[in-house]
Amino acid sequence: MRLRLIWTGKTKDAHLRALGEDYLKRLTRFARCEITELRESKGSTGKAGIEKDSERISDALHEGTVFVLLDPEGAQWTSQTLAEQVQRWNNEGTREVSFVIGGPLGVSKKLSDAADKHWSLSRLTLTHEMARVVLLEQLYRAYTIIHGLPYQK
């Protein structure tokens, strides 16, 4: 199974970028991973910016992918729940799961409605750059749970 992580904008903070790269490297021991950083809409604010970013995200999604939208209003999963979900996708023969972090203004209703799952990392507000690191860390943690490795303890 391949994991795709799709988000708008680059991770500018060097420390968070390095931490994300470290978790990505760890994660690739368990699964094929791909990060797609999309250009953020410049100069477009409000609904126009959301629509442009959402269209780019939609265009980046492969047909047949399981689309998981990171959404502050989504379901909150424990690390164990995420591990069980990842294992279920593996057992079902899922070819690709795409985790999407929208732009700073969110995503369009159309894109939100297209998601297979809505997942909230936390009820706390996280910067988009921090959310990227948390996503990578939690996916890595899920695989260590699945494989019975001591990291998750």
N, C-alpha and C positions, 0 to 999 in steps of 0.2 A: 504494500500500500504506500502511496506517495502522499506526503503532507505538503500542502501549499499554503503559504502565509502571504496574504495580500494586504497591503496598506498603502495609504497615500503619504507622500513625503518621505524624506530621508531621515535617518536617525542622526541628528546633528551632534548630540552630546557624546563626546569621545568615550567617556567611561561607560555609558549605557550601550553604545555601539560595541565596545569590546566585550562587555558582559553578554550581550545578545549573541555575538559571534562565538563565544565560549560555549553557551548552551546549544547553539546550532551545531557546533562540532560534536558535542556529546550526543545530541539527538540523532545525528546521522549514523551513529553506530547501530541504531535500531530501525531506522526508517529512511527512505529516500525523502529528502526535503528540498523545497524550493521556496525562495523568498522573492516576491514580486513587489518592488517599490514603484508605485505609480506617481506620475507628476501631479502635484497639488495644483488646484485651480488658483491662478494668480489674478487679482483684480476683480474676481467675481465674488460677490458676497451674498449672503442670504440664500434664497431658494435657487438662484441661478448657479451658484457655486456648488451647492449640494447636488443639483441635477448633473452638472458636468463631472464631478468626482464619482457620483454613482454610476454614470454611464461608462466611465473608464473602468470601474471595478467590474461592472457587468460584462464588459467586453473581455476582461482578463479571465473570467471564469470559464473553465473548460466544460463542454457538454458532458453530462453524466457525473459531475463531481458532487459530492455531498457538501453543501454550502452551509457553513456555520458562521453566523454573524455575531461578532462580539458586540453586545448590546447591554447598556446599563439596566435595561428593564427585562433582560433575559433571565433564564433560570440560573440559579447559582448551583454549581456542581462542586462537590468535594473532590479532592485529588483522587480518592478511591472511585468515585462515580465517573470521573473522566477516564481513568484507567479501564473501568468496565466498558465504557462506551467505545474506547479505542479498540479494545479486545473484540467487542461485538462487530465493529466495522471490519476488523481483520477476519473474523470467523465467517462473515457474510460475503467475503470476497470483494469488498469495496476497493476500487482501484485508486481513488483519490478523494481526499477530504481537503477542502479549502476553508481556512480560517481567515475571516475578513475583519480588519479594523478600519472603519470608515474615517472620513476626514474630521477635522475639528468641529465642523457644524453638523456632523452626523451623516446619515444616508437618506435617500429618497424613500418614500413609502413603497414605491414599486420594487425597489431593491430589497427593502426589509421584508416585504411580503413574499419575495422569491426564496428567502432563506429556508433551509430545511430545519435548522435549529437556531435558537437565539440563546447565547450564553453570556452571562455576566461574570466577569472575573471577580468583581467585588462591588459592594454598594458604595465603597469609597470612591472618590474621584481620583483617577490616575491620569497623568499626562499620557499622550499617545505613545511617546517614546518609552515610558515606564511600562505601559500595557504590553508593548511588544516583548520586553524582557520577561515579564510575568508569564505571558503566553508560552514563550519558548521554554521557560523553566518548568512550567506545569506539564507541558507535553513530555519533556525529558523525565520528569517525576513519574508520569503515568507509565512510561515504558519501564522505569526501574521497578515500579510496583508489579507490573505484568511479569517481569523476569525475576522477581524476588530478590532484587539487589538491595543492599543496605542503605542506599542514598536517602530513601524516602522516610527513614526513621528519625 
